[in-house]
Amino acid sequence: MEPIFEGDALAAVGRAAAERAWAGGLTVARPDGSVVPIPLVAEPEVPSREALAAAAREAQAILSGAVKLVRHLLLHGDARDRAALVEPFEGLEAEAMAKLFAEAPLPVLHARVDFLVPEGGGPPRALELNATIPAMSGYADLAAHAWIRAAAAARGKPPREAEALVARCGSHMERLREVLVAYYRARGGTRERPSIAIVARPGDAQIGELRCLQAHLARMGHAAANLVPAACEPERWDVLYRHVWANRVDPATPFARALLAPARHVLVNPVNGLLEAKALFARLSECADDAALAGRAGLDAEERAAAARLPITRRLTPALAPRLLEERARWVLKRSWDYGGKSVHLGAEEAPEEWARTVEAALGDARGGGFVAQERIFAARRAATRVTPEGLDSGMLYRDLSTYCGLGPSRADGSVVRAAASPVVNILGGGGLAPVVPADVYEALR
């Protein structure tokens, strides 16, 4: 697709969009209290509506398949399955998670699947599932809406046309709101605008996004607040939107009551960290070759097809190690339970001797459920202009595609795109955000 803006015109739109997005909360908070703007990519991601819908269907099938499979493995899996799914957790987190399939009405209402688009073309390939904090709905809106408004102004369109294009683009925060309200009503709630508490840890890095979400909920008529676990009395709120890991919640705080009673509270999401285990992802990948396992777990045809499209992912074993050493460039090692791109080792980025040491160390490290080996998806890179407070820089950036999904009466969709020079794409690790502007909205700007 031919770009609308190039050169100085693109830079001007990118700067205007970034400044608007930063003012709205496209920032991260550092442990020292400083607030740092998230870089914005001036060139938007421009997918078709059909491509966005296909990614949402794929994410949905992966999520539903994973939930079915984890139920089966908890009851009938081998000792290593149970170790990887349960042993990484302790204390309040373990106690709350033990209630997931016994008491929680839904194990997950809102989730996100992270994909990479292969450099050789083809559909996105899923790398992992996020079901604890499927964040970035606010960030996605800030980036896309700011870019559309800046582009519309540059094209000489009046504000009313710009706002019509923003509405046509859609809102991830509004879809999340709809998901929360539909679940509240399915649980027997009767208020037209239920009250919503957003619960995060003190000093949460994404407080800018959470404040943006709170403001959106308030504009839509909800009583909404950003609270820390010590200040959230769950009985006072109709809906609890959890943006904090249970292992960061003091059992003595009021919010712990909700984590331990998912049947009593409209809690999104209940404590479900085992769904994020890379070992579970590996077992889902195995279902592509193990029809008996897929059958015992109850996977339907769509879920089996989605499992077959996953990158080959396997639990690390001594028997697999020789293949990893021989085909070093093809493999990635990841700890089964971790987040933020930590504990990820790319064979292609390590010398043979270093990779051999990495594999040996991973074989002997059972923490967090041990390690999995995953077929590396070499992601497409494109020339991009990053806008930072210091100015503009150009380079070749990897982009991922993170797509929302869920279980329940209303299911989120839509995608957010991160971009970085590193193949391990992560906002908090030095990446940035690319506005996602659907192709029909982009063409209307032309």
NORFENBEL-V586847 format. One record per run of one state. SS is the DSSP state (H for helix, E for strand, C for the rest). FROM is the first residue (numbers start at 1). LEN is the number of residues. If there is no record, write none. Layout:
ss: {SS & SS}
from: {FROM & FROM}
len: {LEN & LEN}
This chain:
ss: {C & H & C & E & C & E & C & E & C & H & C & H & C & H & C & E & C & E & C & E & C & H & C & H & C & H & C & E & C & H & C & E & C & H & C & H & C & E & C & H & C & H & C & E & C & H & C & H & C & H & C & H & C & E & C & H & C & H & E & C & E & H & C & H & C & H & C & E & C & E & C & E & C & E & C & E & C & H & C & E & C & H & C}
from: {1 & 7 & 25 & 27 & 30 & 35 & 38 & 39 & 46 & 49 & 77 & 79 & 87 & 91 & 98 & 111 & 117 & 118 & 119 & 125 & 131 & 137 & 155 & 159 & 170 & 172 & 187 & 196 & 201 & 207 & 220 & 224 & 228 & 229 & 232 & 234 & 237 & 239 & 244 & 246 & 249 & 255 & 260 & 267 & 269 & 273 & 277 & 278 & 287 & 291 & 298 & 301 & 310 & 313 & 316 & 318 & 327 & 328 & 331 & 336 & 344 & 347 & 350 & 352 & 364 & 367 & 370 & 371 & 376 & 379 & 380 & 381 & 389 & 391 & 406 & 415 & 421 & 427 & 430 & 432 & 437 & 439 & 446}
len: {6 & 18 & 2 & 3 & 5 & 3 & 1 & 7 & 3 & 28 & 2 & 8 & 4 & 7 & 13 & 6 & 1 & 1 & 6 & 6 & 6 & 18 & 4 & 11 & 2 & 15 & 9 & 5 & 6 & 13 & 4 & 4 & 1 & 3 & 2 & 3 & 2 & 5 & 2 & 3 & 6 & 5 & 7 & 2 & 4 & 4 & 1 & 9 & 4 & 7 & 3 & 9 & 3 & 3 & 2 & 9 & 1 & 3 & 5 & 8 & 3 & 3 & 2 & 12 & 3 & 3 & 1 & 5 & 3 & 1 & 1 & 8 & 2 & 15 & 9 & 6 & 6 & 3 & 2 & 5 & 2 & 7 & 1}
